[in-house]
Amino acid sequence: MAKEIQVLKTGTECIAKYDFEGTSNYDLPFKKGDWLVIVKTTRDPNWYVAEKFCDGKKGMIPVNYVKENSKKAVKLQTMPWFHGKITREVAESLLNPISDGLFLVRESTNYPGDYTLCVAFDAKVEHYRVIHTNSKVTVDEEEFFDSLTELVAHYESDADGLCIQLLKCVPKDGVKEFEVKLSDFEQAGWLIKKRDLEFHEVLGDGEFGEVRKGIYRGIKVAIKTLKPETCTKFSIQNFLAEASVMTDLKHPNLVRLMGINIDETVKPSRICLITEFMSKGSLIEYLRTRGRAVITRQNQFSFACDVGKGMAYLENRDLVHRDLAARNVLVAEDNVAKVADFGLARPELFKSDSVGKIPIKWTAPEALRRQDFSSKSDVWSYGVFLWELYSFGRVPYPRVPLNDVTKFVEMGNRMDIPDKCPVPIYQLMIDCWQAIPSSRPKFESILQSLKAMQFEACTPATMP
């Protein structure tokens, strides 16, 4: 019986099972253990076009020489019963009218860093201290759990010493809290061992973390790490939430996650996100340092298409980026642009008090006023991104004070066309900046528009 040929989709990550030397200039030689990603299919089901992680080289590979990476997506666990910082009195009011087994969890007011499990029983509310210690949580200091989610699940199945079994939660209104466990990443195959990772020079340094160049099994990678002074339960959860989003994203125009690493030999524990290495750095710096002498109109058009493709993928997945800008687009050695920074790319993660300063100049009016983030608000940001791209990295709204930008936009004003920007590209910006979100195009439509205007956008004939 003939062995069934494995079918690989575009974007699938693979690991080489054997060495492959190649027999023609079209083939992609690789060694056993190399990481590859499928770029496209061919007419022959036995052959695919693939790209190597280590050097970005592309070519034909035989499908029987590789196996699909077995990593699985890591899902966030929402906690509808977690109400955050509320007082004992507020918790008791939420549990009224009393119903035996009704419960919620809040942050402890008397013991910062711990939690309180509030349970209604026999016409009153019992408050159990949930101790958080050594990355575990416990009610009785006899049975320990890896997470609040596991603790609640345990007492939903058995009272086990509580006054009553947890029967029904009081859900929090609005945005739900979430929880990500390190063990989930390990079980899904994303945990990278410290011995396999080398740390090199710092590539970028921000308020909350730094990015270093690194080596993982001979492959150049970028290593994103939280600074020790910013390592709180909340910041770590957001950091892991970004990683969990990335485990479920596979597209050639989105930065790939390679894995995560945790070093518990330092305090607080150091958690790192390891992503593919983008040798030319952020697009905003690339535009500003190379300028017109290096970056051609074809390059600009390709960047616009690359980012549009990545955003169309997110749109089709019902994911909202919320911070699309040239600073969050990275450029690979072969000049392919990829969207990065997915820390807020899930609806259940967004809270107005948790994301720091909103980037006013890139954010749609409805998102600024009502926190109404959607793919349509991402489209607005894409228009601003195009303006950055065709102005070679200028700061948007150059003559408008920051505090006046929202009013400027809501009065119907828009930025002027950048110098030597193709007219069709500027018209696309205007389409993205429609005041009514539903009037803005979808990213799929944007890609169609770009395809139709390619000749005009890449030649000097349309320059004003």
TIDREN-769430 format. One line per 8 residues: number of its first residue (from 0); their letters; for each residue x, y, z of C-alpha. Coordinates in nm, 2 decimals, m for minus. Layout:
// TIDREN-769430
NUM = A = X:Y:Z | ...;
// end
This chain:
// TIDREN-769430
0 = MAKEIQVL = 0.00:0.00:0.00 | 0.14:0.34:m0.10 | 0.23:0.57:0.19 | 0.00:0.87:0.21 | 0.17:1.20:0.12 | 0.15:1.46:0.40 | m0.03:1.78:0.29 | 0.12:2.11:0.42;
8 = KTGTECIA = m0.05:2.45:0.41 | 0.12:2.77:0.33 | 0.28:2.91:0.65 | 0.33:2.57:0.81 | 0.65:2.54:1.02 | 0.85:2.22:0.95 | 1.16:2.05:1.09 | 1.39:1.86:0.86;
16 = KYDFEGTS = 1.40:1.48:0.93 | 1.71:1.42:0.70 | 1.98:1.61:0.52 | 1.89:1.73:0.17 | 2.17:1.84:m0.06 | 1.95:1.94:m0.36 | 2.00:1.84:m0.72 | 1.94:2.17:m0.90;
24 = NYDLPFKK = 1.97:2.55:m0.85 | 1.59:2.56:m0.77 | 1.63:2.33:m0.47 | 1.68:2.44:m0.11 | 1.96:2.24:0.07 | 1.92:2.19:0.44 | 2.04:1.98:0.73 | 1.86:1.75:0.97;
32 = GDWLVIVK = 1.70:1.96:1.24 | 1.68:2.28:1.04 | 1.36:2.48:1.07 | 1.17:2.57:0.76 | 0.84:2.73:0.67 | 0.62:2.64:0.37 | 0.60:2.94:0.13 | 0.37:2.79:m0.13;
40 = TTRDPNWY = 0.25:2.47:m0.29 | 0.35:2.34:m0.64 | 0.17:2.13:m0.90 | 0.36:1.83:m0.77 | 0.23:1.73:m0.42 | 0.57:1.58:m0.34 | 0.74:1.92:m0.36 | 0.69:2.25:m0.19;
48 = VAEKFCDG = 0.86:2.59:m0.19 | 1.00:2.66:0.15 | 1.21:2.91:0.34 | 1.48:2.84:0.60 | 1.46:3.02:0.93 | 1.84:3.05:0.97 | 1.92:3.25:0.66 | 1.59:3.32:0.48;
56 = KKGMIPVN = 1.69:3.13:0.17 | 1.40:2.98:m0.04 | 1.37:2.69:m0.28 | 1.21:2.36:m0.35 | 1.20:2.08:m0.09 | 1.08:1.72:m0.09 | 0.78:1.68:0.14 | 0.90:1.34:0.28;
64 = YVKENSKK = 1.22:1.50:0.41 | 1.04:1.72:0.66 | 0.78:1.68:0.93 | 0.52:1.94:1.05 | 0.62:2.12:1.37 | 0.39:1.97:1.64 | 0.35:2.29:1.83 | m0.01:2.38:1.93;
72 = AVKLQTMP = m0.17:2.71:1.99 | m0.19:2.83:2.35 | m0.54:2.95:2.45 | m0.61:3.22:2.71 | m0.82:3.12:3.00 | m1.08:3.38:3.08 | m1.19:3.43:3.44 | m1.55:3.57:3.43;
80 = WFHGKITR = m1.56:3.53:3.81 | m1.26:3.75:3.88 | m1.36:4.11:3.98 | m1.01:4.25:4.05 | m0.98:4.53:4.31 | m1.32:4.55:4.47 | m1.38:4.58:4.85 | m1.54:4.33:5.08;
88 = EVAESLLN = m1.85:4.53:5.09 | m1.89:4.55:4.71 | m1.83:4.18:4.69 | m2.11:4.11:4.93 | m2.35:4.34:4.75 | m2.27:4.15:4.42 | m2.35:3.82:4.59 | m2.70:3.95:4.70;
96 = PISDGLFL = m2.96:3.81:4.69 | m2.78:3.52:4.87 | m2.79:3.19:4.69 | m2.60:2.90:4.83 | m2.29:2.83:4.62 | m2.28:3.17:4.44 | m1.92:3.30:4.43 | m1.67:3.54:4.30;
104 = VRESTNYP = m1.30:3.61:4.34 | m1.14:3.94:4.41 | m0.80:4.08:4.50 | m0.73:4.08:4.87 | m0.74:4.42:5.04 | m0.57:4.31:5.36 | m0.30:4.10:5.19 | m0.17:4.26:4.87;
112 = GDYTLCVA = m0.07:4.00:4.61 | m0.32:3.74:4.74 | m0.68:3.69:4.65 | m1.01:3.63:4.82 | m1.27:3.37:4.73 | m1.61:3.50:4.83 | m1.88:3.23:4.87 | m2.25:3.28:4.96;
120 = FDAKVEHY = m2.39:3.02:5.20 | m2.66:3.00:5.47 | m2.77:3.37:5.43 | m2.41:3.51:5.46 | m2.09:3.55:5.26 | m1.77:3.36:5.36 | m1.44:3.52:5.26 | m1.15:3.27:5.20;
128 = RVIHTNSK = m0.80:3.40:5.17 | m0.63:3.26:4.86 | m0.25:3.27:4.93 | m0.02:3.33:4.63 | 0.32:3.18:4.69 | 0.60:3.04:4.48 | 0.38:3.07:4.16 | 0.11:2.86:4.33;
136 = VTVDEEEF = m0.22:2.94:4.49 | m0.38:2.77:4.79 | m0.68:2.81:5.03 | m0.57:2.57:5.30 | m0.19:2.55:5.25 | m0.24:2.18:5.20 | m0.34:2.16:4.84 | m0.17:2.39:4.59;
144 = FDSLTELV = m0.27:2.48:4.23 | m0.08:2.63:3.94 | m0.34:2.90:3.88 | m0.66:3.06:4.00 | m0.84:2.89:3.72 | m0.74:2.54:3.84 | m0.82:2.63:4.20 | m1.18:2.74:4.11;
152 = AHYESDAD = m1.23:2.44:3.89 | m1.13:2.21:4.18 | m1.38:2.37:4.42 | m1.65:2.37:4.15 | m1.62:1.99:4.14 | m1.59:1.94:4.52 | m1.63:2.16:4.83 | m1.32:1.99:4.98;
160 = GLCIQLLK = m1.33:2.19:5.31 | m1.52:2.50:5.19 | m1.86:2.58:5.33 | m2.02:2.46:5.01 | m1.92:2.35:4.66 | m1.89:2.65:4.41 | m2.21:2.63:4.20 | m2.25:2.95:4.01;
168 = CVPKDGVK = m2.03:3.26:3.96 | m2.12:3.62:3.95 | m1.97:3.73:3.62 | m1.79:4.06:3.60 | m1.94:4.32:3.37 | m1.75:4.45:3.08 | m1.40:4.32:2.99 | m1.32:3.98:3.15;
176 = EFEVKLSD = m0.99:3.91:3.32 | m0.77:3.64:3.17 | m0.49:3.40:3.28 | m0.21:3.24:3.10 | 0.00:2.96:3.25 | 0.36:2.88:3.17 | 0.27:2.51:3.19 | 0.04:2.56:2.89;
184 = FEQAGWLI = 0.33:2.68:2.68 | 0.54:2.38:2.78 | 0.26:2.13:2.70 | 0.20:2.29:2.37 | 0.57:2.26:2.28 | 0.67:2.63:2.29 | 0.92:2.62:2.59 | 1.28:2.68:2.48;
192 = KKRDLEFH = 1.55:2.55:2.71 | 1.81:2.79:2.85 | 2.10:2.58:2.72 | 1.97:2.62:2.36 | 1.97:3.00:2.38 | 2.25:3.26:2.35 | 2.20:3.62:2.45 | 2.39:3.89:2.25;
200 = EVLGDGEF = 2.38:4.27:2.21 | 2.08:4.48:2.29 | 1.87:4.58:1.98 | 1.62:4.80:2.15 | 1.54:4.93:2.50 | 1.20:5.05:2.61 | 1.01:5.15:2.93 | 0.90:4.80:3.01;
208 = GEVRKGIY = 1.15:4.57:2.84 | 1.44:4.52:2.61 | 1.51:4.33:2.29 | 1.83:4.15:2.23 | 1.98:3.97:1.94 | 2.03:3.60:2.01 | 2.11:3.26:1.87 | 1.88:2.96:1.90;
216 = RGIKVAIK = 2.01:2.63:1.77 | 2.23:2.82:1.52 | 1.94:3.05:1.41 | 1.95:3.42:1.47 | 1.66:3.53:1.68 | 1.52:3.83:1.87 | 1.48:3.79:2.24 | 1.22:4.02:2.41;
224 = TLKPETCT = 1.25:4.04:2.79 | 1.06:4.23:3.06 | 1.28:4.45:3.28 | 1.30:4.32:3.64 | 1.15:4.64:3.78 | 0.84:4.60:3.57 | 0.78:4.24:3.65 | 0.44:4.24:3.82;
232 = KFSIQNFL = 0.17:3.97:3.80 | m0.02:4.20:3.56 | 0.28:4.27:3.33 | 0.38:3.91:3.32 | 0.03:3.80:3.23 | 0.02:4.06:2.95 | 0.36:3.94:2.83 | 0.24:3.58:2.81;
240 = AEASVMTD = m0.09:3.69:2.65 | 0.11:3.84:2.37 | 0.29:3.51:2.33 | m0.03:3.32:2.34 | m0.17:3.53:2.05 | 0.14:3.46:1.85 | 0.12:3.09:1.89 | m0.19:3.09:1.68;
248 = LKHPNLVR = m0.07:3.32:1.40 | 0.10:3.18:1.09 | 0.14:3.42:0.80 | 0.45:3.53:0.61 | 0.38:3.90:0.69 | 0.35:3.85:1.06 | 0.65:3.81:1.28 | 0.68:3.45:1.39;
256 = LMGINIDE = 0.71:3.33:1.75 | 0.99:3.07:1.80 | 0.91:3.00:2.16 | 0.94:3.13:2.52 | 1.21:3.08:2.78 | 1.18:3.11:3.16 | 1.49:3.15:3.38 | 1.39:3.08:3.75;
264 = TVKPSRIC = 1.75:3.10:3.87 | 1.70:3.48:3.89 | 1.44:3.67:4.09 | 1.20:3.77:3.97 | 1.19:3.49:3.72 | 1.30:3.61:3.37 | 1.05:3.54:3.09 | 1.16:3.58:2.73;
272 = LITEFMSK = 0.97:3.58:2.40 | 1.19:3.44:2.12 | 1.09:3.56:1.77 | 1.24:3.54:1.43 | 1.52:3.79:1.37 | 1.44:4.08:1.14 | 1.78:4.21:1.03 | 1.68:4.55:0.91;
280 = GSLIEYLR = 1.49:4.64:1.22 | 1.18:4.86:1.25 | 1.04:5.01:0.93 | 1.02:5.36:1.08 | 1.40:5.36:1.14 | 1.46:5.20:0.81 | 1.27:5.47:0.63 | 1.44:5.75:0.83;
288 = TRGRAVIT = 1.80:5.62:0.79 | 1.78:5.50:0.42 | 1.55:5.76:0.28 | 1.49:5.83:m0.09 | 1.85:5.74:m0.19 | 1.79:5.37:m0.10 | 1.42:5.31:m0.08 | 1.25:5.30:m0.42;
296 = RQNQFSFA = 0.88:5.35:m0.50 | 0.86:4.98:m0.56 | 1.00:4.92:m0.21 | 0.73:5.15:m0.06 | 0.46:4.98:m0.26 | 0.58:4.63:m0.15 | 0.59:4.74:0.21 | 0.23:4.87:0.18;
304 = CDVGKGMA = 0.12:4.53:0.03 | 0.31:4.33:0.29 | 0.15:4.51:0.58 | m0.19:4.49:0.41 | m0.16:4.12:0.37 | m0.07:4.07:0.73 | m0.36:4.28:0.85 | m0.60:4.11:0.61;
312 = YLENRDLV = m0.50:3.78:0.78 | m0.58:3.93:1.13 | m0.91:4.07:1.00 | m1.01:3.73:0.87 | m0.93:3.58:1.22 | m1.14:3.85:1.39 | m0.83:3.99:1.56 | m0.77:4.36:1.61;
320 = HRDLAARN = m0.42:4.48:1.63 | m0.49:4.82:1.80 | m0.14:4.96:1.75 | m0.06:4.94:1.38 | 0.22:5.19:1.30 | 0.55:5.19:1.11 | 0.73:5.14:1.45 | 0.55:4.81:1.49;
328 = VLVAEDNV = 0.65:4.68:1.14 | 0.98:4.50:1.10 | 1.19:4.45:0.79 | 1.36:4.12:0.70 | 1.69:4.08:0.51 | 1.50:4.03:0.19 | 1.30:4.35:0.24 | 0.98:4.17:0.34;
336 = AKVADFGL = 0.78:4.37:0.59 | 0.61:4.19:0.88 | 0.37:4.32:1.14 | 0.48:4.28:1.50 | 0.37:4.36:1.86 | 0.05:4.16:1.92 | 0.01:4.24:2.29 | m0.34:4.37:2.25;
344 = ARPELFKS = m0.46:4.16:1.96 | m0.75:4.00:2.14 | m1.08:4.17:2.24 | m1.08:4.02:2.59 | m0.73:4.17:2.66 | m0.82:4.53:2.61 | m0.88:4.76:2.90 | m0.84:5.14:2.88;
352 = DSVGKIPI = m0.64:5.15:3.20 | m0.40:4.87:3.11 | m0.24:4.97:2.78 | m0.05:5.28:2.88 | m0.07:5.58:2.66 | m0.29:5.54:2.35 | m0.11:5.64:2.03 | m0.34:5.94:1.95;
360 = KWTAPEAL = m0.20:6.01:1.61 | m0.26:5.66:1.49 | m0.59:5.58:1.66 | m0.93:5.62:1.50 | m1.17:5.88:1.65 | m1.42:5.62:1.77 | m1.15:5.43:1.95 | m1.02:5.74:2.12;
368 = RRQDFSSK = m1.37:5.86:2.22 | m1.55:5.53:2.30 | m1.27:5.27:2.30 | m1.45:5.12:2.00 | m1.16:4.91:1.85 | m1.23:4.70:1.55 | m1.08:4.60:1.22 | m1.21:4.93:1.09;
376 = SDVWSYGV = m1.01:5.12:1.35 | m0.71:4.92:1.23 | m0.79:5.04:0.87 | m0.77:5.40:1.00 | m0.43:5.32:1.15 | m0.32:5.16:0.82 | m0.40:5.49:0.65 | m0.17:5.67:0.89;
384 = FLWELYSF = 0.09:5.40:0.84 | 0.08:5.47:0.46 | 0.13:5.84:0.53 | 0.44:5.75:0.74 | 0.56:5.52:0.46 | 0.53:5.77:0.19 | 0.67:6.06:0.40 | 0.98:5.85:0.47;
392 = GRVPYPRV = 0.92:5.83:0.85 | 0.79:6.17:0.94 | 0.57:6.20:1.25 | 0.20:6.23:1.15 | 0.02:6.56:1.18 | 0.35:6.75:1.18 | 0.20:7.10:1.23 | m0.08:7.00:1.47;
400 = PLNDVTKF = m0.02:7.00:1.85 | m0.08:6.65:2.00 | m0.37:6.78:2.22 | m0.54:6.92:1.91 | m0.52:6.61:1.68 | m0.85:6.46:1.79 | m1.04:6.79:1.74 | m0.86:6.85:1.41;
408 = VEMGNRMD = m0.97:6.51:1.28 | m1.33:6.53:1.41 | m1.37:6.87:1.23 | m1.31:6.68:0.90 | m0.95:6.77:0.85 | m0.70:6.52:0.71 | m0.33:6.52:0.66 | m0.20:6.66:0.32;
416 = IPDKCPVP = m0.05:6.43:0.06 | 0.32:6.36:0.13 | 0.58:6.50:m0.11 | 0.60:6.29:m0.43 | 0.34:6.04:m0.30 | 0.14:5.87:m0.58 | m0.21:6.02:m0.60 | m0.38:5.68:m0.59;
424 = IYQLMIDC = m0.20:5.59:m0.27 | m0.31:5.92:m0.11 | m0.67:5.85:m0.22 | m0.64:5.51:m0.04 | m0.53:5.70:0.27 | m0.84:5.92:0.25 | m1.06:5.61:0.21 | m0.90:5.47:0.53;
432 = WQAIPSSR = m0.98:5.79:0.71 | m1.35:5.80:0.66 | m1.52:5.93:0.97 | m1.79:5.66:0.97 | m1.61:5.32:1.03 | m1.84:5.13:0.81 | m1.74:5.35:0.51 | m1.38:5.24:0.54;
440 = PKFESILQ = m1.27:4.96:0.32 | m1.18:4.61:0.45 | m0.82:4.50:0.42 | m0.91:4.26:0.14 | m1.05:4.55:m0.06 | m0.74:4.75:0.02 | m0.53:4.47:m0.13 | m0.74:4.47:m0.44;
448 = SLKAMQFE = m0.70:4.85:m0.47 | m0.33:4.82:m0.43 | m0.31:4.55:m0.70 | m0.51:4.77:m0.94 | m0.29:5.07:m0.89 | 0.05:4.90:m0.89 | 0.16:5.05:m1.22 | 0.06:5.40:m1.13;
456 = ACTPATMP = 0.20:5.37:m0.78 | 0.54:5.25:m0.90 | 0.61:5.50:m1.18 | 0.68:5.87:m1.16 | 0.39:5.96:m1.39 | 0.14:6.01:m1.12 | 0.37:6.23:m0.90 | 0.22:6.57:m0.82;
// end
